[in-house]
């Protein structure tokens, strides 16, 4: 069974828990996710099944959108409500405009330090395991991009925001950093991923619905074909001889210049029947296959 599933992850489950559930429901061993969500979080979790596991890295790179709520005046060790409270600070509730001004500091390309309670590995060991043993080390900041943060509500001590961001952004860290910028501290209390690449929460299926559809033998109706899942990548159509070369992993000449070719990192190669042959990059006028589908 090959394709991509858009699952609405419930709170309380890890992303791995969801993967295991889908393996049981679909009867497919090859299932992988395209970017984790913490147990507290809900929303879009994109899963790849069967041969589609090969495109997971391309889907994971897509832009993300979130709805988040943070609590002012409290910091925790995990930076969210699942953690132990480290500090409670007295503060005067700020005006909404002050909160909006604080968020502007984090818009654009920024350096963000991931939380120690994360799956990032240090010497082959996930950081969260080291943190649980009291051996946590501060992780190095990473370059991430946050094009947009909107403050949508404030009922002291809770601030609601929406965030549009690149891969690799930790919303827990963002909320904690905004709290520090305000001088009050803060931690994340709820998080919903509303979009991951082309996949939106309005189209996501719950595990319950997945099980119902699978019981009817109609799971295929929820699977997005690989070519459709990769729709954001431009298409180049090749002839029979070029198809043969591509399928053998050989590069071919880019016959016609592509609009915005400098900005294009990945594109889809189709044969003249519309079949997806490969994902490729442009290299000095050549199409160089990165991933070939037999």
N, C-alpha and C positions, 0 to 999 in steps of 0.2 A: 504494500500500500504506500504510494508515493504522493506527497503533497504537503501543504502547509496549513496548520490549524491556528485560528485566532481564538484563544481561550480567555475567558474572564476569570482570572484567578481569585479564589475566595481568600479572605483574611484567615490567618492561622495556619496556612499551609506554606511550606517552602516551595520554591520552584521545582526542586527535585521531587517533592511529594506529588506535584502535578504531573510531572513527566512519568512517574511510576504509575499513577492512576490512568493516564492515557495509554500507556503500554498495555495495561490489563484490558481496558475497554476496547481498544482498537485491535488487540492481538498482534501488535507490531513491536518487535524488540528495538528496532532502530528509531528512537525518538530522542530529539534534543531540543533545548530551548535556545532562544536568541537573545539572551540577556536576562539576568535574574531579577526577581522582585523579592524584597524582604518578606518574612512571614506576616508582618503587620499590614503590608500593602495589598491592594486589590487591583484588578483591571487587566489591561491587555498583556498577555503572555503569548508570544508567537512561538509555536512549536513546529519543528520540521520532522516529517515522517519518511521512513524508507530512504530512497535516493535523494530526497530533498534535504537530508542532513548535510549534504555537500555544499549547500548554498547558505547555511546558517550564518557564516561570517559576513556575507553580503547583506543579509537582512538585519543583522545585529547593528550594522553601521548606520542605520537610518535614524533620522531625527526623532526625538521623543517629546511627548507632552504629558504634563501631570497636573492634577489638582491636589493641593496639599494644605494641611492645617498645622500650624505650629503654636506652641504654648509659650508665652513670654514668662520670664522670671524663674525658670527652672532649667537646670542642665542635667543631663544623664550620661552615664558611661557609654551607652550605645548610640547616643544622640537622638534616640526616639523613645516612645512611651513604653517600650518593652524593657528598657534598662533600669538601672538603679539610680535614684536621684543623688547627684553629687553636691548640688548647691541650690539653695532657694534664695533669691535676691528680692529685696524690697525695691519697688520702683513706682514712679508716677505714670499712669497710663498715657502713652504718647498720642498726639494727634495723628490722624491717618496720613497726613502729608509727610510727617517725619518718617513714618514707616516706609512710604513710597520712596522717599529720598534715600533711605538706607539700602533699599533693594537695587538702586541704580548703580551702586558700587560693584555689583556682581554681574552686570550685563556686559556682554562682549566676550572676548577671549580672555580668560582669567586662569590663575593658578589655584587649584583646589586640592586641599589635603584630604585624601580618603579617610574614613573612620577606621580605627583599629579593629572594630568589630565588622570586618568585611572578609570576603573570600579571597582577597589578594594574597598571593603566597609569598612567604619570606623563607628562603632556603628550602622551598618545597612544602612548607607547612602553611595552611591558611591562617591569616592573621587573627581571625576570631578565635581559633583554637589556642594560640599563644596568649591572647587577651584573657581567656577563661582561666589560664594557668598563672596569670599575673606576670607574664613574660612579654607583654605587648611592647612594641616599639613604634614610635611615631613614623607614619608612612610618608614617603616623599611626595610633595605636591605634584600634581599633573596638570597639563594644559588641557582645558575644556572650553567649550563655547556655549554661552547662554544668550541667545538672541533676544529673549523676552521674558520678563517677570511682571505679572500684574497682581496688585493687591486687590482682592475682590470683596473683602469683608473684614471687620474687626469688632469683636465683642469681647472685651478684655476678660481673660488674658489670651484669647484665641484669635489668631490672624490667619485668614484664608488667602491663598495665593494660587495662581496658575503659572506654570513654567514651561517654556519651550526651550529645548536644549539638545546638545549633541550627545552621542554615546559617551559613557564614562562619568556623567555627572551624578553625584550622590546628593539627593534631595535632603537627606539627613544632615549632611555637612553644610549644605546651603542654608538651611534653617538655623543651625547652630551659629554659622558665621554672621547671618543677619542679626541674630540676637546679640552677639558680641558687638557688632557695629552700633547697635542701639544702646549698648551698655547695660543690658538687662538679662542677657542669656536667654536661650530658648531651646526647645527640642521639638521634634516632629511628633504629632499625635495621630495623624491619619494621612494616607497617601493613596491616590488612585492614578494609575497610568491610563490616560485616555487615548493615547495614540503611540504607535511604534512604527515608523515608516509609513506605509500606506494602510496599515491595519488600525482600525478605530474601534473604540469600545462599543459603539452602537451595533457593530456587526459581530461582536464576540459571543461565543457560545459558552454557557456554563457547563461544568462537568456533568450535571444532571441531564441537560439537554443532549450532550454528547452520548451519554449512555442510552438514552431513549432512542436516538437516531441509529446508534449502532445495533441496538436490539432488533430494529426493523430491517437490518441489513442495508441501510442507506447512508452509511458514514461518508461515502464518497461525496454526498451533496454538501458537506461542510468543508471538504478539502479544497484548498485553493491550488491549482496547478502551478508548477514551478515557474513557468514562463509568465503567468499572470502575477505571481508574487514578486517578480523582478521587473514589473512594468515601468518603474522609474528609470531603468537603464535604456538608452537608445538602441534601436535595431539597425543592423547592417545585414542586408541579404546578399548571399553569395551563390555562385553557380555551382554546377556539379563538380568541376575540377577543383575549385576552391574548397568545396565541402570536404572532398577527400583529403586535402592537405590539412585542413583544420582538425578533422577527426583523428589525424595522425600526430597532432600536436605541433604542426608546422605553422609558421607565420605566413601571412599573405599580404600583398600590397593593398593599401587603402586606395581604391580606384577613384573615389570621389571625396573631396574634402567635406568634413562634417561641420555644421554650424556649432560654434563654441567648443571646438575640438580640444582646445587647451584646458578647458574646465572639466572635460569628460574623463573620468578615471576608469570606468567600467562600461562596457556595452555588450549587448546580446548579439550573437551571430545566428542568423536563421538561414536555412536552405531555401530554395525557391518554392518549396511547398509550405513554408511557414513553420517548419520544425525547428525547435531550439537545439543548436549544435554545441554551443560553447559560450562562455563568458570570456571576454578579451579586453586588452588594453591597447591604446594607440602608442606606438613607439617609433618616432621619427618616420612617419608615413607608412608604417607597417601595422597590421593587426596581429597582435601576439596573444594566442590563447592562454588563459590562466587556468580555466576549468573546462574540461571537455566532457560532453555527455555522449556515451556510446549508444 
